[in-house]
Amino acid sequence: MSSHKTFRIKQFLAKKQKQNRPIPQWIRMKTGNKIRYNSKRRHWRRTRLGL
């Protein structure tokens, strides 16, 4: 990744960074433990974003 990024790319990366987090514990309580983990987690080294 270059150090000079366009604003669109920076926005895209910020969104992906926010999405990549575990689910809150209260959601596990609310759904009765049906949703146990975030299946859309992404590891920075294993999975690329396709940029």
Secondary structure, DSSP 8 states (H G I E B T S, - for coil): --SS--HHHHHHHHHHHHHSS---HHHHHHTTTS--S-TT---TTTS----
